[in-house]
């Protein structure tokens, strides 16, 4: 599986810090669920999602 790099906004970093400080397990699971959704939304062919839709050998 390819490495993934994530960039978090200041607001997202603050949310993560708040979850950790509060030790809020339910909120942590919700947030991780959102992140997994982002991973799936960005999944695609190495040349991009449109290349995967074209004929073989063209992308």
C-alpha positions in Angstrom: 0.0 0.0 0.0 1.3 3.5 -0.9 2.3 5.9 1.8 -0.2 8.7 2.5 0.5 12.2 3.7 -2.1 14.2 5.5 -2.2 18.0 6.0 -4.4 19.3 8.8 -5.7 22.8 9.1 -5.2 24.7 12.3 -8.9 24.0 13.2 -8.4 20.3 12.6 -5.2 20.2 14.7 -7.1 22.0 17.6 -9.9 19.4 17.3 -7.4 16.5 17.5 -5.7 18.1 20.5 -9.0 18.7 22.2 -10.0 15.0 21.7 -6.7 13.8 23.2 -6.8 16.3 26.1 -10.4 15.3 26.9 -9.7 11.6 26.3 -12.9 11.5 24.4 -13.0 8.0 22.9 -16.4 8.4 21.1 -15.3 11.6 19.5 -12.0 10.1 18.5 -13.8 7.2 16.7 -16.1 9.6 14.9 -13.1 11.7 13.8 -11.2 8.6 12.6 -14.3 7.5 10.7 -14.3 10.9 8.9 -10.6 10.4 8.0 -11.2 7.0 6.6 -13.9 8.5 4.4 -11.3 11.0 3.2 -8.9 8.2 2.3 -11.6 6.4 0.3 -12.6 9.6 -1.5 -9.1 10.1 -2.7 -8.5 6.6 -3.8 -8.0 6.2 -7.5 -5.7 5.1 -10.3 -2.0 6.1 -10.0 -2.6 8.5 -13.0 -5.8 9.9 -11.5 -9.4 8.7 -11.3 -10.2 9.7 -14.9 -7.3 7.7 -16.3 -8.7 4.6 -14.7 -12.0 5.1 -16.6 -10.4 5.2 -20.0 -9.4 2.4 -22.3 -6.5 0.1 -21.1 -3.1 1.5 -22.0 -4.2 5.1 -22.1 -3.3 6.5 -18.7 
